[in-house]
């Protein structure tokens, strides 16, 4: 960092630093009128801020008898504080007409402004490596939403959307260039960074692509499972279609060393040897099992049912959120696993929902399974319950043609 430059960070938590000294300390000072004043003045230091905009930013919706006097008081106290922190003795807030500007004699480095500069530099760059360097540097500046603790403020919300869109654009352009160069290591690093600063926005697909493309299959599988669990826990969603497609392609890329059939079979069954109850699996695996069962049904005449189990509240309505839902979802999964056969497949489809594929059974036995699940799930005077929907799995000729990719011989 250069000496006698005011460094300002707007992404994530607001920070100011002068000659390696932080100017804000503690959560209370971040939310102070001093912070609100500095945020707007510094961010709009080139175009300036009107008095009315400043008053709204500093005082928000509070009613004041003399808001002009109150604003002058805040500016006076801010100047005194900046002097105490070691800044030069100058007029910091320069008034020109009805607008206030930051004094240009004190240079400012702001991460948001720098991000815009780097994006523009990347757009104008001719060489691919120059474009990539600028886009990657821009992505690294983004440490979270613009002034994330003040997302309810109108001007902050507007800028937050703009910079998030800018970050996404820089990420997409950087990934495209890294993909072309087959630089999967840097692509992985960028994906991890994006997932951290912009969570639940599908950036895991960038990391997943890098892992799959570089042959790190075990890590790719772990990432998919971890991502699936995180999306369920936070939003009750399944991972994106992009992640699912990468997971599907992963199986086709795995190659093993030469081995005899007995060793291969032992390895295939190794992970399931000590497990009891139903087979709890990820959605891609569950879908694969479902499609295989469809293929087999016309040959062996099995009766198969698909059951959807949903956690309900005390009124019998499906629960969609709430702290209690996570614990109930886990308990429902355990109850299902201990209530079905080892040959039945289970998938945690969404927050508070499970799919169960019951193979070679009857409609009457589905009711038996439901009673078992209730017995294992409902404890004492528990007011929550489980809602069940059951469909018979029927494989028509048209379905088989779609699955097989050809007509019947």
C-alpha positions in Angstrom: 0.0 0.0 0.0 1.2 3.5 -0.9 1.8 6.0 1.9 -0.7 8.9 2.3 -3.5 7.2 0.3 -6.9 6.5 1.8 -7.7 2.9 1.1 -11.5 2.1 1.1 -13.2 -1.3 0.8 -16.9 -1.3 0.0 -17.3 -5.0 -0.8 -18.3 -7.0 2.3 -17.7 -4.9 5.4 -16.9 -1.3 5.0 -13.2 -0.5 5.8 -11.0 2.6 5.6 -7.2 2.5 6.1 -4.7 5.4 6.3 -1.0 4.6 6.4 -1.7 1.0 7.7 -4.1 2.2 10.4 -7.7 1.2 10.4 -10.1 4.2 10.7 -13.1 2.2 11.8 -13.1 -0.1 14.8 -16.0 -2.3 16.0 -19.5 -2.9 14.6 -21.0 0.2 16.2 -18.6 2.6 14.5 -19.4 0.9 11.1 -23.0 1.7 11.5 -22.4 5.3 12.7 -23.3 8.5 10.9 -19.6 9.0 10.3 -19.5 5.8 8.3 -22.6 6.6 6.3 -21.2 10.0 5.4 -17.9 8.6 4.4 -19.4 5.8 2.3 -21.4 8.1 0.1 -18.9 10.9 -0.2 -16.0 8.6 -1.1 -18.0 6.4 -3.5 -19.3 9.3 -5.4 -16.2 11.5 -5.0 -16.0 12.3 -8.7 -19.5 13.2 -9.5 -20.4 14.6 -6.0 -23.4 14.1 -3.8 -26.3 16.5 -3.3 -27.2 17.8 0.2 -30.5 16.0 0.1 -28.8 12.7 -0.8 -26.4 13.0 2.0 -29.0 13.8 4.5 -31.1 10.8 3.5 -28.0 8.5 3.7 -26.8 9.8 7.0 -30.1 10.3 8.9 -32.2 7.8 6.9 -35.9 8.2 7.9 -35.4 10.1 11.1 -37.3 13.3 11.6 -35.1 16.2 12.5 -36.0 19.8 13.4 -33.0 21.2 11.5 -31.5 18.7 9.3 -29.1 21.2 7.7 -27.6 22.0 11.1 -27.4 18.3 11.9 -25.6 17.5 8.7 -23.0 20.3 9.3 -22.5 18.8 12.8 -21.9 15.4 11.4 -19.3 16.8 8.9 -17.6 18.8 11.6 -17.3 15.7 13.8 -16.1 13.7 10.9 -13.4 16.2 10.1 -12.2 16.2 13.7 -12.1 12.4 13.7 -10.1 12.2 10.5 -7.6 14.8 11.9 -7.2 12.6 15.0 -6.5 9.6 12.8 -3.6 11.4 11.1 -5.0 12.7 7.9 -3.6 16.1 6.8 -5.3 19.3 8.0 -7.5 20.1 5.0 -11.2 20.8 4.2 -12.2 17.2 3.4 -15.7 17.8 2.2 -15.6 20.4 -0.6 -18.9 22.1 -1.5 -19.5 23.2 -5.1 -23.0 24.6 -5.6 -25.4 22.2 -4.1 -23.1 19.2 -4.2 -20.3 17.9 -1.9 -17.1 16.4 -3.2 -14.2 14.7 -1.5 -11.0 16.8 -1.5 -8.9 15.5 -4.4 -5.7 16.5 -2.5 -6.2 13.3 -0.5 -5.9 10.4 -3.0 -8.4 7.5 -2.6 -8.1 3.9 -3.7 -11.6 2.2 -3.6 -12.1 -1.5 -4.4 -15.4 -0.9 -6.3 -13.9 1.8 -8.5 -10.8 -0.4 -9.1 -13.0 -3.3 -10.1 -14.7 -1.1 -12.7 -11.3 0.0 -14.0 -10.1 -3.5 -14.4 -13.2 -4.6 -16.2 -12.8 -1.8 -18.7 -9.1 -2.6 -19.0 -10.0 -6.2 -19.9 -12.5 -5.2 -22.5 -9.9 -3.0 -24.2 -7.0 -5.4 -24.0 -6.0 -7.1 -27.3 -4.0 -10.0 -26.0 -5.9 -12.9 -24.2 -3.4 -13.1 -21.3 -3.9 -9.4 -20.6 -7.7 -9.8 -20.7 -7.5 -12.8 -18.3 -5.2 -11.1 -15.8 -7.5 -8.1 -15.6 -10.7 -10.2 -15.2 -9.1 -12.4 -12.6 -7.8 -9.3 -10.6 -11.3 -7.8 -10.8 -12.9 -11.0 -9.4 -10.4 -11.1 -6.5 -11.5 -7.6 -5.4 -15.1 -8.8 -4.8 -15.2 -9.9 -1.2 -19.0 -10.0 -0.9 -22.0 -7.7 -1.6 -21.4 -4.0 -1.9 -21.8 -2.7 1.7 -23.6 -5.9 2.6 -24.7 -4.7 6.1 -26.7 -1.9 4.5 -28.5 -3.7 1.7 -31.8 -2.1 2.8 -30.6 1.4 1.8 -31.8 2.4 -1.7 -28.6 3.7 -3.1 -26.6 0.8 -1.7 -29.1 -1.8 -3.0 -28.8 -0.2 -6.5 -25.0 -0.3 -6.5 -25.0 -3.8 -5.0 -27.0 -5.2 -7.9 -24.7 -3.4 -10.4 -21.5 -4.7 -8.9 -22.8 -8.2 -8.5 -23.7 -8.2 -12.2 -20.2 -6.9 -12.9 -18.6 -9.6 -10.8 -20.6 -12.3 -12.6 -19.6 -10.9 -16.0 -15.9 -10.9 -15.0 -16.1 -14.4 -13.7 -17.8 -15.8 -16.9 -15.2 -14.1 -19.1 -12.3 -15.3 -17.0 -13.6 -18.9 -16.9 -14.1 -18.8 -20.7 -10.5 -17.8 -21.2 -9.2 -20.3 -18.7 -11.2 -23.1 -20.3 -9.6 -22.2 -23.7 -6.1 -22.4 -22.1 -7.0 -25.6 -20.3 -5.8 -23.9 -17.1 -7.9 -26.0 -14.8 -5.9 -25.2 -11.7 -6.6 -21.5 -11.9 -10.2 -22.3 -12.9 -10.6 -24.3 -9.7 -9.2 -21.5 -7.5 -11.5 -19.0 -9.1 -14.5 -21.3 -8.6 -13.7 -21.7 -4.9 -13.3 -18.0 -4.5 -16.6 -17.2 -6.2 -18.5 -19.8 -4.2 -17.1 -18.2 -1.0 -17.9 -14.5 -1.8 -21.1 -15.2 -3.7 -22.6 -18.3 -2.1 -25.6 -20.3 -3.4 -25.1 -18.9 -6.9 -23.9 -22.1 -8.7 -20.2 -21.1 -8.9 -19.5 -24.7 -7.6 -20.0 -25.7 -11.3 -16.8 -23.9 -12.2 -14.8 -25.8 -9.6 -16.6 -29.0 -10.6 -15.7 -28.5 -14.3 -12.0 -27.9 -13.4 -11.9 -31.1 -11.2 -13.6 -33.3 -13.8 -11.4 -31.9 -16.7 -8.2 -32.5 -14.7 -9.2 -36.0 -13.9 -9.6 -35.5 -10.1 -12.8 -37.7 -10.0 -12.9 -38.5 -6.3 -12.7 -34.8 -5.4 -15.4 -34.0 -8.0 -17.8 -36.5 -6.4 -17.1 -35.2 -2.9 -17.7 -31.6 -4.2 -21.1 -32.6 -5.7 -22.2 -34.4 -2.5 -21.1 -31.5 -0.3 -22.8 -29.0 -2.6 -26.0 -31.0 -2.7 -26.1 -31.1 1.1 -25.4 -27.4 1.4 -28.1 -26.4 -1.1 -30.6 -28.6 0.7 -29.7 -27.1 4.1 -29.7 -23.5 3.0 -32.5 -23.3 0.4 -34.1 -26.7 0.1 -32.9 -26.9 -3.5 -31.1 -29.5 -5.7 -27.8 -28.4 -7.3 -28.1 -26.8 -10.8 -28.6 -28.6 -14.1 -25.0 -27.7 -14.9 -23.6 -29.5 -11.9 -25.8 -32.5 -12.6 -24.6 -32.7 -16.2 -21.0 -32.5 -15.1 -21.7 -35.3 -12.6 -23.2 -37.4 -15.4 -20.2 -36.9 -17.7 -17.9 -37.8 -14.8 -18.8 -41.5 -15.0 -17.8 -41.7 -18.7 -14.3 -40.2 -18.0 -13.2 -42.5 -15.1 -10.6 -45.1 -16.1 -9.1 -47.7 -13.8 -6.0 -49.8 -13.9 -6.3 -53.3 -15.4 -7.9 -55.7 -12.9 -9.6 -59.2 -12.7 -13.4 -59.4 -12.3 -13.3 -60.7 -8.7 -11.3 -57.6 -7.6 -13.6 -55.3 -9.5 -16.6 -56.8 -7.9 -15.1 -56.6 -4.4 -14.3 -52.9 -5.0 -17.9 -52.2 -6.3 -19.5 -53.7 -3.2 -16.9 -52.5 -0.6 -18.7 -49.3 0.4 -22.1 -51.0 1.0 -21.0 -54.1 3.0 -21.8 -52.8 6.4 -24.9 -50.7 5.6 -28.4 -51.7 6.7 -31.7 -50.4 5.5 -32.5 -48.6 2.2 -29.9 -47.3 -0.1 -29.6 -43.5 0.4 -28.0 -42.0 -2.7 -27.6 -38.7 -4.6 -30.1 -37.6 -7.2 -28.0 -38.6 -10.3 -27.6 -42.1 -8.8 -31.3 -42.3 -8.0 -32.2 -41.2 -11.5 -29.9 -43.8 -12.9 -31.5 -46.5 -10.7 -35.0 -45.3 -11.7 -34.1 -45.5 -15.4 -32.6 -49.0 -15.1 -35.7 -50.2 -13.3 -37.8 -48.8 -16.2 -35.7 -50.8 -18.6 -36.1 -54.0 -16.6 -39.8 -53.8 -16.0 -41.0 -54.9 -19.4 -38.7 -57.9 -19.2 -39.5 -59.2 -15.7 -43.0 -57.8 -14.9 -42.0 -56.3 -11.6 -44.4 -54.0 -9.7 -42.6 -50.8 -8.8 -43.8 -47.7 -6.8 -42.3 -44.2 -6.4 -43.1 -42.6 -3.0 -42.6 -39.0 -2.1 -42.4 -38.3 1.7 -42.8 -34.7 2.9 -42.5 -33.3 6.4 -45.7 -31.5 7.5 -46.5 -29.0 10.3 -49.1 -29.5 13.0 -51.8 -28.4 10.5 -50.8 -31.0 8.0 -49.2 -28.5 5.6 -45.8 -29.1 4.0 -43.0 -27.4 5.9 -40.8 -25.3 3.6 -38.5 -23.4 5.9 -37.6 -22.8 9.6 -34.8 -23.9 11.9 -36.8 -27.0 13.0 -37.1 -28.3 9.4 -33.4 -29.2 9.2 -33.6 -31.5 12.2 -36.9 -33.0 11.1 -35.5 -33.7 7.6 -32.5 -35.6 9.0 -34.8 -37.6 11.3 -37.2 -38.4 8.4 -34.2 -39.7 6.4 -33.1 -41.9 9.2 -36.7 -43.2 9.7 -37.0 -44.0 6.0 -33.7 -45.8 5.8 -34.7 -48.0 8.7 -38.2 -48.7 7.4 -37.5 -50.0 3.8 -35.6 -52.9 2.4 -31.9 -52.8 1.4 -33.1 -53.1 -2.2 -35.1 -49.9 -2.1 -33.4 -46.6 -3.2 -33.8 -43.3 -1.3 -33.0 -39.7 -2.3 -33.2 -36.5 -0.3 -35.0 -34.6 -3.0 -35.4 -31.3 -1.3 -35.7 -29.6 2.1 -38.0 -31.8 4.1 -38.7 -34.2 1.1 -37.4 -37.7 0.2 -38.1 -39.9 -2.8 -38.3 -43.7 -2.2 -38.2 -46.2 -5.1 -39.9 -49.4 -3.8 -39.1 -52.3 -6.2 -41.1 -55.5 -6.5 -43.8 -54.6 -4.1 -47.6 -53.9 -3.9 -49.8 -51.0 -3.2 -50.7 -52.6 0.1 -47.1 -53.0 1.1 -46.6 -49.2 0.4 -49.1 -48.6 3.2 -47.1 -50.9 5.5 -43.9 -48.9 4.7 -45.7 -45.7 5.5 -46.8 -47.0 8.9 -43.2 -48.1 9.6 -41.9 -44.7 8.7 -44.4 -43.0 11.0 -43.5 -45.3 13.8 -39.8 -44.5 13.4 -40.3 -40.8 12.9 -43.1 -39.7 15.3 -42.0 -39.5 18.9 -44.3 -38.9 21.9 -46.6 -36.0 21.3 -44.8 -34.8 18.2 -47.2 -32.6 16.3 -45.4 -32.7 13.0 -45.9 -35.6 10.6 -45.3 -36.9 7.1 -47.4 -36.5 4.0 -47.2 -39.4 1.4 -47.8 -39.4 -2.3 -47.4 -42.8 -4.2 -47.4 -43.4 -7.9 -47.1 -46.7 -9.7 -44.1 -46.8 -12.0 -45.3 -47.8 -15.5 -43.0 -48.3 -18.4 -44.8 -47.8 -21.7 -43.3 -48.6 -25.1 -42.7 -44.9 -25.8 -40.9 -44.5 -22.5 -38.7 -47.5 -23.2 -37.9 -46.1 -26.7 -36.8 -42.8 -25.1 -34.7 -44.6 -22.5 -33.1 -47.1 -24.9 -32.7 -44.4 -27.6 -34.2 -46.8 -30.3 -37.4 -48.6 -31.2 -38.2 -52.1 -30.0 -36.5 -54.9 -31.9 
